[in-house]
Amino acid sequence: MAGGPFCQEERGALGAAKKGKDATAMEKDMENVLQKAEVLIEALPYIQRFNRKIIVVKYGGSAMSNQELQRNVIKDVTLLKLVGFKPIIVHGGGKEISRWVGKVGKESAFVNGLRVTDGETMEIAEMVLNKVNKDLVTMVQELGVKAVGVCGKDGGLLQVEKKYAQGQDIGFVGEITDVNPKVLFDLLEKDFLPIVAPIGLDEHFQTYNINADDAACAVAKAVKAEKLAFLTDIEGLYRDINDKSSFISRLSAAEAEKLVEGGFIGGGMLPKLANCTSAVYGGVQRVHILDGRIPHCLLLEIFTRQGVGTAIVRDEETE
């Protein structure tokens, strides 16, 4: 019995310590809750501003090859839909096309970034893109949002002519000549999320493969999108790609053209930046270049003040 008082004091100390830990845990939980509330409040003006506005998302690159990133992108787009945006997805599938081309014993060839597409490769590309399209439809619908997959053939959406790469014949690769967005407007009006595969027809009803960036740009201009977001494999634009401190978070279309003229932009970013400026001059309010490898990059760019990518805006737009 001699040890009774000591044990009682010990139990009291342990109880007090436990209460202290519980209080600290509760404070941390409350901080986390308040941080979440602050994020939602920060997003509110953007939700109000872009309610019922169309946003086109060009989806491709590494974000499509990683299943987790793929699901994150689809979650982002469905959230945009659920909070009042009108998103349209235009997707690529180049890496998957190359994989299937290799399976039949062919070797993928590119000229100036464009896939050389003979008749057999065109069949493979159409098969793969349609499969990717329906996989994306399934993922969206699993999250409770109605989606419809279409390609440029449907409703005469994307009309093309044969495209040449620096004067070289590269097969069934299409240059978009006209966009008939009626099928997209009809789907949006009926509360569907359209998902577009970049395949089109020429005036003779020949099927052509289309660069997904070109398709996204043309669609965004045709529907007068508020935003066009390119999910890419880079963080955004740099004045000097070797100097991370030269990152550009925002610039005008005219400034973007000066970067190109000054030789600051090269490689695969050149045609992408040309599409960005074309979209802005074609009526799209703002174009975003985002790193699709960053989880939820779309939400971070649209709903936060800082953002995570590069935004290209109209020349007259001020801060």
One Martini backbone bead per residue (centre of mass of N, CA, C, O) as a GRO file, in nm:
protein
  319
    1MET     BB    1   0.052   0.067  -0.009
    2ALA     BB    2   0.293   0.263  -0.028
    3GLY     BB    3   0.257   0.307  -0.351
    4GLY     BB    4  -0.017   0.451  -0.395
    5PRO     BB    5   0.043   0.765  -0.408
    6PHE     BB    6   0.247   0.751  -0.640
    7CYS     BB    7   0.059   0.627  -0.853
    8GLN     BB    8  -0.149   0.854  -0.847
    9GLU     BB    9   0.042   1.079  -0.940
   10GLU     BB   10   0.126   0.943  -1.203
   11ARG     BB   11  -0.155   0.932  -1.323
   12GLY     BB   12  -0.196   1.237  -1.322
   13ALA     BB   13   0.040   1.310  -1.508
   14LEU     BB   14  -0.052   1.139  -1.748
   15GLY     BB   15  -0.325   1.280  -1.783
   16ALA     BB   16  -0.212   1.563  -1.835
   17ALA     BB   17  -0.041   1.487  -2.080
   18LYS     BB   18  -0.276   1.382  -2.250
   19LYS     BB   19  -0.431   1.646  -2.255
   20GLY     BB   20  -0.207   1.808  -2.390
   21LYS     BB   21  -0.197   1.639  -2.651
   22ASP     BB   22  -0.494   1.675  -2.728
   23ALA     BB   23  -0.480   1.984  -2.753
   24THR     BB   24  -0.263   1.992  -2.973
   25ALA     BB   25  -0.418   1.821  -3.180
   26MET     BB   26  -0.663   2.011  -3.196
   27GLU     BB   27  -0.506   2.259  -3.296
   28LYS     BB   28  -0.403   2.126  -3.557
   29ASP     BB   29  -0.679   2.057  -3.672
   30MET     BB   30  -0.779   2.351  -3.680
   31GLU     BB   31  -0.561   2.458  -3.870
   32ASN     BB   32  -0.634   2.274  -4.107
   33VAL     BB   33  -0.924   2.374  -4.138
   34LEU     BB   34  -0.855   2.676  -4.183
   35GLN     BB   35  -0.682   2.632  -4.436
   36LYS     BB   36  -0.911   2.516  -4.606
   37ALA     BB   37  -1.091   2.765  -4.584
   38GLU     BB   38  -0.890   2.964  -4.720
   39VAL     BB   39  -0.884   2.822  -4.992
   40LEU     BB   40  -1.184   2.856  -5.055
   41ILE     BB   41  -1.187   3.167  -5.036
   42GLU     BB   42  -0.974   3.213  -5.260
   43ALA     BB   43  -1.159   3.068  -5.485
   44LEU     BB   44  -1.427   3.227  -5.504
   45PRO     BB   45  -1.372   3.459  -5.718
   46TYR     BB   46  -1.313   3.251  -5.948
   47ILE     BB   47  -1.582   3.110  -5.949
   48GLN     BB   48  -1.748   3.365  -6.008
   49ARG     BB   49  -1.601   3.460  -6.272
   50PHE     BB   50  -1.621   3.149  -6.425
   51ASN     BB   51  -1.908   3.112  -6.438
   52ARG     BB   52  -2.010   2.956  -6.731
   53LYS     BB   53  -1.732   2.912  -6.848
   54ILE     BB   54  -1.503   2.829  -7.091
   55ILE     BB   55  -1.271   2.544  -7.076
   56VAL     BB   56  -0.970   2.437  -7.224
   57VAL     BB   57  -0.811   2.108  -7.219
   58LYS     BB   58  -0.489   2.002  -7.277
   59TYR     BB   59  -0.421   1.647  -7.293
   60GLY     BB   60  -0.089   1.518  -7.211
   61GLY     BB   61   0.177   1.341  -7.189
   62SER     BB   62   0.277   1.241  -6.875
   63ALA     BB   63  -0.018   1.267  -6.758
   64MET     BB   64  -0.105   0.999  -6.929
   65SER     BB   65   0.115   0.770  -6.827
   66ASN     BB   66   0.009   0.832  -6.538
   67GLN     BB   67  -0.242   0.724  -6.344
   68GLU     BB   68  -0.245   0.929  -6.112
   69LEU     BB   69  -0.232   1.186  -6.285
   70GLN     BB   70  -0.480   1.124  -6.452
   71ARG     BB   71  -0.682   1.136  -6.214
   72ASN     BB   72  -0.616   1.425  -6.126
   73VAL     BB   73  -0.708   1.565  -6.382
   74ILE     BB   74  -1.000   1.461  -6.381
   75LYS     BB   75  -1.070   1.582  -6.109
   76ASP     BB   76  -1.027   1.873  -6.185
   77VAL     BB   77  -1.235   1.889  -6.418
   78THR     BB   78  -1.484   1.797  -6.253
   79LEU     BB   79  -1.471   2.027  -6.052
   80LEU     BB   80  -1.515   2.253  -6.252
   81LYS     BB   81  -1.794   2.153  -6.331
   82LEU     BB   82  -1.926   2.156  -6.034
   83VAL     BB   83  -1.857   2.489  -6.002
   84GLY     BB   84  -1.952   2.602  -6.321
   85PHE     BB   85  -1.800   2.515  -6.542
   86LYS     BB   86  -1.703   2.459  -6.908
   87PRO     BB   87  -1.551   2.188  -6.997
   88ILE     BB   88  -1.289   2.089  -7.236
   89ILE     BB   89  -1.142   1.804  -7.379
   90VAL     BB   90  -0.816   1.774  -7.533
   91HIS     BB   91  -0.650   1.495  -7.666
   92GLY     BB   92  -0.399   1.277  -7.681
   93GLY     BB   93  -0.150   0.984  -7.775
   94GLY     BB   94   0.147   0.946  -7.874
   95LYS     BB   95   0.277   0.725  -7.692
   96GLU     BB   96   0.062   0.508  -7.756
   97ILE     BB   97   0.103   0.504  -8.059
   98SER     BB   98   0.400   0.420  -8.055
   99ARG     BB   99   0.355   0.151  -7.914
  100TRP     BB  100   0.169   0.026  -8.142
  101VAL     BB  101   0.361   0.061  -8.376
  102GLY     BB  102   0.576  -0.129  -8.251
  103LYS     BB  103   0.395  -0.390  -8.239
  104VAL     BB  104   0.391  -0.397  -8.576
  105GLY     BB  105   0.704  -0.318  -8.660
  106LYS     BB  106   0.723  -0.016  -8.640
  107GLU     BB  107   0.861   0.314  -8.691
  108SER     BB  108   0.876   0.610  -8.558
  109ALA     BB  109   0.825   0.929  -8.728
  110PHE     BB  110   0.968   1.268  -8.743
  111VAL     BB  111   0.869   1.610  -8.847
  112ASN     BB  112   0.879   1.880  -8.676
  113GLY     BB  113   0.699   1.704  -8.451
  114LEU     BB  114   0.565   1.522  -8.672
  115ARG     BB  115   0.389   1.253  -8.762
  116VAL     BB  116   0.441   1.003  -8.969
  117THR     BB  117   0.139   0.914  -9.175
  118ASP     BB  118   0.032   0.643  -9.279
  119GLY     BB  119  -0.221   0.431  -9.329
  120GLU     BB  120  -0.154   0.239  -9.090
  121THR     BB  121  -0.101   0.460  -8.877
  122MET     BB  122  -0.382   0.583  -8.892
  123GLU     BB  123  -0.534   0.339  -8.783
  124ILE     BB  124  -0.387   0.330  -8.513
  125ALA     BB  125  -0.450   0.618  -8.416
  126GLU     BB  126  -0.758   0.590  -8.415
  127MET     BB  127  -0.777   0.355  -8.221
  128VAL     BB  128  -0.624   0.483  -7.980
  129LEU     BB  129  -0.785   0.749  -7.947
  130ASN     BB  130  -1.059   0.611  -7.893
  131LYS     BB  131  -0.970   0.463  -7.640
  132VAL     BB  132  -0.881   0.704  -7.476
  133ASN     BB  133  -1.149   0.852  -7.486
  134LYS     BB  134  -1.322   0.628  -7.332
  135ASP     BB  135  -1.151   0.623  -7.079
  136LEU     BB  136  -1.211   0.918  -6.997
  137VAL     BB  137  -1.514   0.894  -6.980
  138THR     BB  138  -1.514   0.685  -6.754
  139MET     BB  139  -1.362   0.855  -6.538
  140VAL     BB  140  -1.570   1.083  -6.522
  141GLN     BB  141  -1.824   0.903  -6.454
  142GLU     BB  142  -1.707   0.792  -6.183
  143LEU     BB  143  -1.741   1.109  -6.067
  144GLY     BB  144  -2.048   1.207  -6.168
  145VAL     BB  145  -1.999   1.291  -6.474
  146LYS     BB  146  -2.109   1.381  -6.778
  147ALA     BB  147  -1.986   1.220  -7.081
  148VAL     BB  148  -1.854   1.290  -7.423
  149GLY     BB  149  -1.717   1.132  -7.700
  150VAL     BB  150  -1.521   1.283  -7.959
  151CYS     BB  151  -1.448   1.373  -8.290
  152GLY     BB  152  -1.376   1.558  -8.575
  153LYS     BB  153  -1.601   1.403  -8.739
  154ASP     BB  154  -1.819   1.499  -8.558
  155GLY     BB  155  -2.023   1.725  -8.701
  156GLY     BB  156  -1.778   1.867  -8.840
  157LEU     BB  157  -1.568   1.982  -8.638
  158LEU     BB  158  -1.295   1.891  -8.810
  159GLN     BB  159  -1.146   2.058  -9.073
  160VAL     BB  160  -0.920   1.956  -9.338
  161GLU     BB  161  -0.585   1.953  -9.459
  162LYS     BB  162  -0.300   1.897  -9.586
  163LYS     BB  163   0.011   1.857  -9.422
  164TYR     BB  164   0.327   2.021  -9.409
  165ALA     BB  165   0.686   1.973  -9.346
  166GLN     BB  166   0.875   2.180  -9.489
  167GLY     BB  167   0.745   2.051  -9.771
  168GLN     BB  168   0.685   1.771  -9.646
  169ASP     BB  169   0.556   1.461  -9.680
  170ILE     BB  170   0.354   1.309  -9.390
  171GLY     BB  171   0.073   1.239  -9.478
  172PHE     BB  172  -0.200   1.195  -9.243
  173VAL     BB  173  -0.185   1.524  -9.187
  174GLY     BB  174  -0.368   1.787  -9.037
  175GLU     BB  175  -0.505   2.101  -9.132
  176ILE     BB  176  -0.693   2.334  -8.998
  177THR     BB  177  -0.981   2.512  -9.155
  178ASP     BB  178  -1.233   2.418  -8.967
  179VAL     BB  179  -1.496   2.492  -8.718
  180ASN     BB  180  -1.777   2.304  -8.572
  181PRO     BB  181  -1.922   2.372  -8.249
  182LYS     BB  182  -2.215   2.261  -8.212
  183VAL     BB  183  -2.170   1.992  -8.061
  184LEU     BB  184  -2.047   2.132  -7.810
  185PHE     BB  185  -2.281   2.320  -7.735
  186ASP     BB  186  -2.491   2.099  -7.701
  187LEU     BB  187  -2.347   1.947  -7.470
  188LEU     BB  188  -2.325   2.184  -7.271
  189GLU     BB  189  -2.631   2.243  -7.255
  190LYS     BB  190  -2.674   1.926  -7.147
  191ASP     BB  191  -2.433   1.880  -6.927
  192PHE     BB  192  -2.177   1.801  -7.078
  193LEU     BB  193  -1.852   1.655  -7.120
  194PRO     BB  194  -1.628   1.713  -7.356
  195ILE     BB  195  -1.429   1.472  -7.557
  196VAL     BB  196  -1.146   1.521  -7.774
  197ALA     BB  197  -1.035   1.385  -8.073
  198PRO     BB  198  -0.759   1.434  -8.312
  199ILE     BB  199  -0.978   1.400  -8.572
  200GLY     BB  200  -1.021   1.438  -8.932
  201LEU     BB  201  -1.167   1.590  -9.229
  202ASP     BB  202  -1.188   1.625  -9.551
  203GLU     BB  203  -1.355   1.700  -9.846
  204HIS     BB  204  -1.319   1.365  -9.907
  205PHE     BB  205  -1.332   1.200  -9.631
  206GLN     BB  206  -1.052   1.197  -9.512
  207THR     BB  207  -0.843   1.078  -9.275
  208TYR     BB  208  -0.687   1.268  -8.997
  209ASN     BB  209  -0.425   1.363  -8.822
  210ILE     BB  210  -0.388   1.570  -8.521
  211ASN     BB  211  -0.257   1.800  -8.349
  212ALA     BB  212  -0.350   1.862  -8.027
  213ASP     BB  213  -0.274   2.160  -8.002
  214ASP     BB  214  -0.423   2.255  -8.254
  215ALA     BB  215  -0.703   2.156  -8.165
  216ALA     BB  216  -0.729   2.320  -7.903
  217CYS     BB  217  -0.698   2.598  -8.029
  218ALA     BB  218  -0.936   2.582  -8.231
  219VAL     BB  219  -1.157   2.526  -8.023
  220ALA     BB  220  -1.117   2.773  -7.839
  221LYS     BB  221  -1.182   2.982  -8.060
  222ALA     BB  222  -1.467   2.875  -8.147
  223VAL     BB  223  -1.586   2.898  -7.830
  224LYS     BB  224  -1.467   3.132  -7.669
  225ALA     BB  225  -1.269   3.090  -7.450
  226GLU     BB  226  -1.147   3.185  -7.147
  227LYS     BB  227  -0.968   2.915  -7.143
  228LEU     BB  228  -0.632   2.772  -7.201
  229ALA     BB  229  -0.488   2.449  -7.119
  230PHE     BB  230  -0.154   2.329  -7.103
  231LEU     BB  231  -0.036   2.005  -7.058
  232THR     BB  232   0.294   1.944  -6.971
  233ASP     BB  233   0.668   1.880  -6.929
  234ILE     BB  234   0.670   2.176  -6.809
  235GLU     BB  235   0.653   2.457  -6.601
  236GLY     BB  236   0.724   2.670  -6.839
  237LEU     BB  237   0.860   2.982  -6.881
  238TYR     BB  238   1.188   3.097  -6.993
  239ARG     BB  239   1.445   3.312  -7.061
  240ASP     BB  240   1.633   3.084  -6.919
  241ILE     BB  241   1.655   2.745  -6.902
  242ASN     BB  242   1.924   2.759  -6.701
  243ASP     BB  243   1.739   2.974  -6.530
  244LYS     BB  244   1.513   2.952  -6.274
  245SER     BB  245   1.483   3.272  -6.212
  246SER     BB  246   1.344   3.320  -6.522
  247PHE     BB  247   1.064   3.283  -6.461
  248ILE     BB  248   0.733   3.302  -6.618
  249SER     BB  249   0.405   3.382  -6.505
  250ARG     BB  250   0.361   3.650  -6.697
  251LEU     BB  251   0.235   3.738  -7.031
  252SER     BB  252   0.210   3.864  -7.330
  253ALA     BB  253   0.174   3.804  -7.657
  254ALA     BB  254   0.393   4.005  -7.746
  255GLU     BB  255   0.614   3.902  -7.553
  256ALA     BB  256   0.621   3.616  -7.669
  257GLU     BB  257   0.716   3.700  -7.954
  258LYS     BB  258   0.986   3.827  -7.857
  259LEU     BB  259   1.110   3.568  -7.751
  260VAL     BB  260   1.124   3.431  -8.024
  261GLU     BB  261   1.285   3.651  -8.180
  262GLY     BB  262   1.527   3.633  -7.952
  263GLY     BB  263   1.581   3.309  -7.898
  264PHE     BB  264   1.450   3.192  -7.616
  265ILE     BB  265   1.287   2.992  -7.797
  266GLY     BB  266   1.262   2.630  -7.841
  267GLY     BB  267   1.168   2.372  -8.001
  268GLY     BB  268   0.863   2.246  -7.885
  269MET     BB  269   0.772   2.541  -7.786
  270LEU     BB  270   0.714   2.699  -8.042
  271PRO     BB  271   0.434   2.583  -8.139
  272LYS     BB  272   0.294   2.627  -7.864
  273LEU     BB  273   0.329   2.937  -7.853
  274ALA     BB  274   0.180   2.990  -8.116
  275ASN     BB  275  -0.091   2.884  -8.008
  276CYS     BB  276  -0.121   3.081  -7.775
  277THR     BB  277  -0.126   3.348  -7.939
  278SER     BB  278  -0.352   3.266  -8.131
  279ALA     BB  279  -0.569   3.236  -7.913
  280VAL     BB  280  -0.565   3.524  -7.804
  281TYR     BB  281  -0.617   3.662  -8.088
  282GLY     BB  282  -0.890   3.464  -8.114
  283GLY     BB  283  -1.037   3.528  -7.798
  284VAL     BB  284  -0.878   3.422  -7.576
  285GLN     BB  285  -0.814   3.537  -7.262
  286ARG     BB  286  -0.640   3.274  -7.151
  287VAL     BB  287  -0.316   3.112  -7.126
  288HIS     BB  288  -0.188   2.793  -7.009
  289ILE     BB  289   0.125   2.669  -6.880
  290LEU     BB  290   0.159   2.334  -6.760
  291ASP     BB  291   0.258   2.092  -6.525
  292GLY     BB  292   0.130   1.769  -6.542
  293ARG     BB  293   0.316   1.646  -6.298
  294ILE     BB  294   0.149   1.821  -6.116
  295PRO     BB  295  -0.062   1.795  -5.879
  296HIS     BB  296  -0.328   1.994  -5.946
  297CYS     BB  297  -0.241   2.233  -6.143
  298LEU     BB  298  -0.511   2.350  -6.236
  299LEU     BB  299  -0.613   2.450  -5.959
  300LEU     BB  300  -0.366   2.622  -5.879
  301GLU     BB  301  -0.388   2.822  -6.122
  302ILE     BB  302  -0.698   2.913  -6.094
  303PHE     BB  303  -0.739   2.927  -5.746
  304THR     BB  304  -0.469   3.095  -5.722
  305ARG     BB  305  -0.261   3.367  -5.700
  306GLN     BB  306   0.015   3.235  -5.784
  307GLY     BB  307   0.045   2.971  -5.906
  308VAL     BB  308   0.241   2.733  -6.149
  309GLY     BB  309   0.260   2.890  -6.422
  310THR     BB  310   0.196   3.018  -6.745
  311ALA     BB  311   0.055   3.329  -6.849
  312ILE     BB  312  -0.134   3.428  -7.139
  313VAL     BB  313  -0.222   3.752  -7.249
  314ARG     BB  314  -0.347   4.024  -7.326
  315ASP     BB  315  -0.202   4.321  -7.400
  316GLU     BB  316  -0.426   4.502  -7.230
  317GLU     BB  317  -0.379   4.351  -6.982
  318THR     BB  318  -0.388   4.390  -6.642
  319GLU     BB  319  -0.325   4.334  -6.303
   0.00000   0.00000   0.00000
